[in-house]
């Protein structure tokens, strides 16, 4: 499954478009920033802490 952002992580606007040739790269036409989404890894349940 591929992640699709619905809001820019910098300005929270919704004017997003794919950016570049690589999967997970997006550009925001509101704040003119480009960013990348990626999967880091899976957390072990015994390592979770509550805040």
N, C-alpha and C positions, 0 to 999 in steps of 0.2 A: 504494500500500500504506500502511496506517495503522499507526503504531507503538503497541504496547500494552505498558506497563510490567508487569513481573512482580513487582517489588519496589519499595518506596518508596525514593527516593534519600536520604531523611533518616534513616529508622530501619530500613530493610531488611525491614520486615514485608510481608506479602502481602495485607493486607485493603484492597484498592484498589477504588474505584468511580468511574465517570465523574462529572465535576463541571461544572456549568453547561451552557450551550448550545453553546459553541465546541468544535471538534475539538481533541483533545490536552490537555484539562484533566481532571485526576484529583484525587481526594481520598483520603487515607489515614485510615482509621477507627481505626488504632492510635495514631498520634501527632497526629492531628487537624490535619494540614497539607494544603493544596491546592497543586498545582503544575501547570506546563504543559510539555508536550513539544513540541519544534519542530525543524524542519530548518533549519540555518544555511546550508549550501551544500556544494558538492563541492570537495574538495582537489585541487590539481594534483599529480600524482605527483612532479614535480621539486622540490616545496616540502616534502616529507615529511622529517622528521628522526627519527632513532632516539634513544631515551633510554637 
